Amino acid sequence: MQGASFPALPLGSTIAADWAREYNYPGDNPKNLLEVAEFLAIQFDLYYPRELILKQLARAAPPDFNAIDEPHGLLADLPLPLYLTTNYDDFMVQALKSRQRDAHRELFRWNKWVENQRSVFDTDFRLTVDHPVVFHLHGHTIPGVTRADGK
């Protein structure tokens, strides 16, 4: 199964293979993103793999949300007030906005770098079909930020 953001974003196995080649990964499974990312974190910095991913996301062009088989567009057509994703990208929000819906991004505040970020739920916001929320379980990209510590 391919990822929901493919081909706009490469698959994890492709990212891993590219990194393995570029950084001379010595392991025997160069398509395993977790293994290659751990290698880079040890070699450089704990957040180095995340920084590489964020740079890749910043360069990505969004998919055509009107294409008949594009998953974000198909989901955006459903009358749902809440969408859950494990992706960092904002393609679901963009797809909802392409359908004239006032979508908002939220994230699970599980560490000290994101626990104090403002939430749409800190206001009198009401979750509705016209004002849906895309909840990112693993975090999301923040414009202008390329590090997990907000720098």
N, C-alpha and C positions, 0 to 999 in steps of 0.2 A: 504494500500500500504506500502511495506517495503522500507527502505532507500536504496540508491544506494550502500552503503558500507556494508550493512548487507549481510552475517553474519560475515564478517571480523571485523566489529564494531557493538556493540549492538545498538538496537533502543533506541531512547530518552526515551520512556516509561520504558524500562528495566533499563536504567541508573538511572532514577528518582526513581524507586521502590527500587533499591539497595541502593541509597543514603538515601532515606526515612527510610529504615530499619536500616542502619548503624548509622545514626545521629538522630534517634528518631523524625522524622518529625511529628509534631502534627496535621497537616492539614488533610482534608478528601479526598484529591485527590493525593495519593502518586505516581501515574504514570504520573503526569503533571510535566514535566521537568522544565518549567518556574517557577512554584510555589515552587518546592523543591529547585531549584537553588537560588531563592530569599531568601528563608529561610536560606540557607547556607551562602549567602553573608551577611545577617544581623547578623547571629550567629558568623561568623568568620572574613571574610574580603570580600570586594567587588569582588576581583578576585579569591577567593577560588574555586568557581565552575569551572572557566576556567582552573585553575591549575589542578584540578582533571581530567578534560576532556583531557588536554594536556598530562598528565601522561598516561591516557588510550590509547591515540593515539600512544604514544611512544612504548607501549607494543604490539601494534596490528601487526599481520602478514598480508601482503597484500593478496588480493584474487588471485585466479588463473585467470589471464587475458585471458587465452586461453580457458576457459570453455565456452561452447556454449551459456549460458544464463547470462554471467557476463557483466553487463552494461558498465563498464569502457572499457573493451576490445572491445565491440561492437561499442562504440563511437570512440575509437581510430582507428578503421578501416575506419571511414568516412574521406574523404579528406577535412577537415576543418582547417582553420588557427587559429581559436579562439574558446575556450571552456569556458563557464561560469559555476561556481559552487558556492553553498552556504556551501559546506563542508570545514572543516579545513584540512582534510587529503590530502596527495599528491598522492592518488591512480590514479587519472587521468593522472598526469605527468608520473608516473611509467608505466601505460598502454601504453601511447604514446611512451615512451622510449623502451618498449618491442617490439614495431613495428618499431624500428630504426628511430624514429623521434626525433629531437633535441628540446624537449619541455622545455618551461620556465614558471616559476610561477610569477604571478603578483597579487597585491591586491589593493583594494580600500583604498586609504589613507585618512581615515575619522577622525583620531584622532591624537593627538600630539605624540603618541608613534610610529606611523608608517609613519607619513607624511614625514619624512626625510630619509626613507629607499631607497636604490638605486633601480632604475627601469631599466628593460631591455630597455625601451624606452628612457633612458638617453643617450644611445649610438646610433650608426648608424644602429641598429638592424632593419631588415625588416621582418615583419610578413608574413609568407608563410605557405603552407601546410607542407613542410618539417621542418619548424621552427615555430611550433605553440606556442601559449600562452594559459595557463590555468589561467583565471582571477577569483580569489577568492573574491566574493562579501562581505563575512563576515570575511575575514582574513584567515590566514593559519598558520600552525605550522612552527616554525623556529627552526632548529636543535640547541639543547643546551639551548633553552629558554623555561621556564615553566611559566613565568609571563607575563601579558599584558604590564607591564612597561619595559620589556626587560631584567629583572634580572633572 
